[in-house]
Amino acid sequence: MKTVLVYRDRLLPASEHAFMRRQYIGFRDLRPCWVGCRWEGAVGDLPGEVRFLGGDGPLRPLRQAAFKQFGWGGVREVADLAPVLVHAQFGRGGALALPMARALGVPLAVTFHGGDAFKDKHYRRGGMPSIFRRRWRALQDYASLFVCVSEGVRDRLLERGVRPDLLDVIPIGVEPAALAAGPAEQFVFAGRFVDKKGVVTLIDALRVLAARGLMPSVVLAGDGPLLPAMRAYAAGLETVRFTGWLAAADLAALMERAIALVVPSVVSAGGDREGLPSVAVEAMARGVPVIGSDQSGLADVLQPCGAGIVVPAADAVALADAMQAMLAPGVRDGMAEAALKVVRETLSAPAQSARLEARLLSLL
């Protein structure tokens, strides 16, 4: 088998482990080898070998800094693998992997996930330029492919001047899961508590529902810098529960009883917004409908098949209307069936992974 180097500087934030792994589970002709500099402990069942750059000993941080800033030294640590391709995760990962791909003389593909395309700070001129900013033009010149996880990511990169022939949309699929079997009794939010997740809009929508005499149970799972503020903001809403970060099995148990997953995403002040939230696709694989904003990256998934409801971002009344509609008899059941259908037909992880492998092989 031929080796593809998968570059991710941080190997691997727990929040990324599941969707990173799914990108490669359908590979048959390419063998992934994960390469990075920072160990974060979540590499257990990744397909393929894992290597950390910089070697051992006290000089490791200096070697890693030299690799990141100047592209020095990385090649000799992976040359024995005889890689035929480098696939970098996130735009910054592409910038860091660029000198390595050049020195190896192999094609470079980069997957853009959302914030790396949307955040204005990554592209803003002025001040001390980041590694990504310094290499952005060279990255476009050398790379053979930018993989976009959604149409929204592709559209934003086009707006940033990326040429169309460099872009291809390949969503990250989801593996088959046990269907939600418990009574549908609660709305679920799951994600990091940051601006772009739109938790303020969700809490405002719950106050709208309360004014209508409706107080559905809502569970908000996740961690992040805004969690304390959101707990305080939700004060007085007795049917709202915050769980903090949950392991995958515990989150799956929440989905067992979900009326719908709520994804109230907004565009943050810095331009950041969602690509295609993996938690939404995972919910759909369990037969859980999704209520998503038009800035969640889900409109192209939900609207054609009726697997959920799309509402305007930052519109608490529209979100409340959608949640109320989901409570009507029979509405949820029809959307649950549609969610399962779209996952089976277009968002299967093995199929999407095989599609990614075929596209990477086409670069050789």
Secondary structure, 3 states (H helix, E strand, C coil): CEEEEEECCEECCHHHHHHHHHCCCCCCCEEEEEEECEECCCCCCCCCEEEECCCCCCCHHHHHHHHHHHCCCCHHHCHHHCCCEEEEECHHHHHHHHHHHHHHCCCEEEEECCHHHHCHHHCCCCCCCCHHHHHHHHHHHHCCEEEECCHHHHHHHHHCCCCHHHEEECCCCECCCCCCCCCCCEEEEECCCCHHHCHHHHHHHHHHHHHCCCCCEEEEECCCCCHHHHHHHCCCCCCEEEEECCCHHHHHHHHCCEEEEEECCCCCCCCCCCCCCHHHHHHHHCCCCEEEECCCCCHHHHCCCCCEEEECCCCHHHHHHHHHHHCCCCHHHHHHHHHHHHHHHHCEHHHHHHHHHHHHHCCC
